[in-house]
Amino acid sequence: MWTKLIDIVETRWNESQIPKHRLAKAINTLYGSIHNCHIAFQYFENDRSEQNFANFAFAIDGIISTLKNLHPTLQIFDSELADRLNNYALGADRINAMSNPRYLVTSQIRFLRELVRKESGIIGLPEEEFTAFGGAKEQLCKFIRTNLTMDEIFGPP
């Protein structure tokens, strides 16, 4: 799912009419969110404590919030899917699930997979196996190195 999400971002980069410096900042923010989630997952893999699992759940939740907040700039999802993302991000079910990290992660991943799968179908990306954070981070890092300048990322808004 994570590499497919990056495929969608790359497609949107090429189609977007938004100034590249705004897109660059948004993509850099997404990279930070994915990186944070990857680190949280690694901590959990090395120590399967409830605290590390809860931290991982909140990191995935951070990706959902990041996608919601960046959507107006990146236009990652079709408008109907963007509405679903917004409703999920602002929904009471999400807030209530915070007290049960295991349910929260299951719900979050199921929701993100569905969004990414549907958007991939809408824009005609080929089906592929969903992969872990490492592959997505590497793919996004390569995209950033190839397409974004330091001035676009760190320059004025």
C-alpha positions as CSV (number, residue, x, y, z in Angstrom):
1,M,0.0,0.0,0.0
2,W,2.7,2.5,0.9
3,T,4.6,2.3,-2.5
4,K,1.3,2.6,-4.3
5,L,0.5,5.7,-2.3
6,I,3.9,7.1,-3.5
7,D,2.9,6.2,-7.1
8,I,-0.3,8.2,-6.7
9,V,1.7,11.2,-5.3
10,E,4.1,11.0,-8.3
11,T,1.2,10.9,-10.7
12,R,-0.4,13.9,-9.1
13,W,3.0,15.8,-9.2
14,N,3.1,15.4,-12.9
15,E,-0.5,16.4,-13.4
16,S,-0.7,19.3,-11.0
17,Q,-1.0,23.0,-11.9
18,I,-0.1,24.0,-8.3
19,P,3.3,25.8,-8.0
20,K,6.1,23.2,-7.6
21,H,7.5,24.9,-4.5
22,R,4.1,24.3,-2.7
23,L,4.0,20.7,-3.9
24,A,7.6,20.2,-2.8
25,K,6.9,21.3,0.8
26,A,3.8,19.0,0.9
27,I,5.8,16.0,-0.4
28,N,8.5,16.7,2.1
29,T,6.0,16.8,4.9
30,L,4.5,13.4,3.7
31,Y,8.0,11.9,3.7
32,G,8.4,13.0,7.3
33,S,5.1,11.4,8.3
34,I,6.0,8.1,6.6
35,H,9.5,8.2,8.1
36,N,8.0,8.7,11.6
37,C,5.6,5.8,11.0
38,H,8.5,3.6,9.9
39,I,10.5,4.4,13.0
40,A,7.5,3.7,15.2
41,F,7.0,0.4,13.5
42,Q,10.6,-0.6,13.9
43,Y,10.4,0.2,17.6
44,F,7.4,-2.0,17.9
45,E,9.1,-4.8,15.9
46,N,12.0,-4.7,18.3
47,D,10.0,-4.5,21.4
48,R,6.3,-5.6,21.1
49,S,5.2,-3.7,24.1
50,E,1.7,-2.1,24.3
51,Q,3.4,1.4,24.5
52,N,5.3,0.8,21.3
53,F,2.2,-0.5,19.6
54,A,0.2,2.5,20.8
55,N,3.0,4.8,19.4
56,F,2.8,3.0,16.1
57,A,-1.0,3.5,16.1
58,F,-0.6,7.2,16.6
59,A,2.0,7.4,13.9
60,I,-0.4,5.8,11.4
61,D,-3.0,8.2,12.6
62,G,-0.4,11.0,11.9
63,I,-0.2,9.8,8.3
64,I,-4.0,10.0,8.0
65,S,-4.0,13.5,9.4
66,T,-1.1,14.4,7.1
67,L,-2.9,13.1,4.0
68,K,-6.1,15.0,5.0
69,N,-4.1,18.2,5.6
70,L,-2.0,17.9,2.4
71,H,-4.9,16.9,0.1
72,P,-5.8,20.5,-0.8
73,T,-2.3,20.9,-2.1
74,L,-1.4,17.5,-3.5
75,Q,-4.9,16.5,-4.7
76,I,-3.9,13.0,-3.9
77,F,-7.4,11.5,-4.1
78,D,-10.5,11.7,-6.3
79,S,-13.0,14.2,-4.7
80,E,-15.3,11.4,-3.4
81,L,-12.3,9.6,-1.8
82,A,-11.1,12.9,-0.4
83,D,-14.5,13.4,1.2
84,R,-14.2,10.0,2.8
85,L,-10.7,10.8,4.1
86,N,-12.0,14.0,5.5
87,N,-15.0,12.3,7.1
88,Y,-12.8,9.6,8.6
89,A,-10.2,12.0,9.9
90,L,-12.9,14.2,11.6
91,G,-15.1,11.3,12.7
92,A,-16.1,10.3,16.2
93,D,-15.2,6.6,15.5
94,R,-11.6,7.5,14.9
95,I,-11.4,9.5,18.2
96,N,-13.2,6.8,20.1
97,A,-10.8,4.1,18.7
98,M,-7.8,6.0,20.2
99,S,-8.4,4.2,23.5
100,N,-8.0,0.8,21.8
101,P,-4.8,1.0,19.7
102,R,-5.2,-2.6,18.3
103,Y,-8.6,-1.7,16.8
104,L,-7.4,1.7,15.7
105,V,-4.5,0.2,13.7
106,T,-6.7,-2.4,12.1
107,S,-9.3,0.3,11.2
108,Q,-6.6,2.7,9.9
109,I,-4.8,0.3,7.7
110,R,-8.1,-1.1,6.3
111,F,-9.2,2.5,5.5
112,L,-5.9,3.5,3.9
113,R,-5.7,0.4,1.8
114,E,-9.2,0.9,0.5
115,L,-8.5,4.6,-0.4
116,V,-5.2,3.8,-2.1
117,R,-6.6,0.8,-4.0
118,K,-9.6,2.8,-5.3
119,E,-7.5,5.8,-6.3
120,S,-5.0,3.5,-8.1
121,G,-8.0,2.2,-10.1
122,I,-9.3,5.6,-10.8
123,I,-6.0,6.9,-12.3
124,G,-5.1,3.6,-13.9
125,L,-2.1,2.5,-12.0
126,P,-1.3,-1.2,-12.3
127,E,-2.2,-3.6,-9.4
128,E,0.8,-4.5,-7.2
129,E,1.5,-6.1,-3.9
130,F,1.3,-3.8,-1.0
131,T,4.8,-3.3,0.6
132,A,6.2,-2.0,3.8
133,F,7.3,1.5,4.8
134,G,11.0,0.9,3.8
135,G,10.2,0.6,0.1
136,A,7.9,3.6,0.1
137,K,10.4,5.7,1.9
138,E,13.1,4.7,-0.6
139,Q,10.8,5.4,-3.5
140,L,9.7,8.8,-2.1
141,C,13.3,9.7,-1.3
142,K,14.4,9.0,-4.9
143,F,11.5,11.0,-6.2
144,I,12.4,14.0,-3.9
145,R,16.1,13.8,-5.0
146,T,15.1,13.7,-8.6
147,N,12.3,16.2,-8.8
148,L,12.7,18.7,-5.9
149,T,15.2,21.4,-5.3
150,M,16.4,22.6,-1.9
151,D,15.0,26.0,-2.6
152,E,11.5,24.5,-3.4
153,I,11.6,22.5,-0.1
154,F,13.1,25.1,2.2
155,G,12.5,28.4,0.4
156,P,9.7,30.9,1.2
157,P,6.1,29.7,1.0
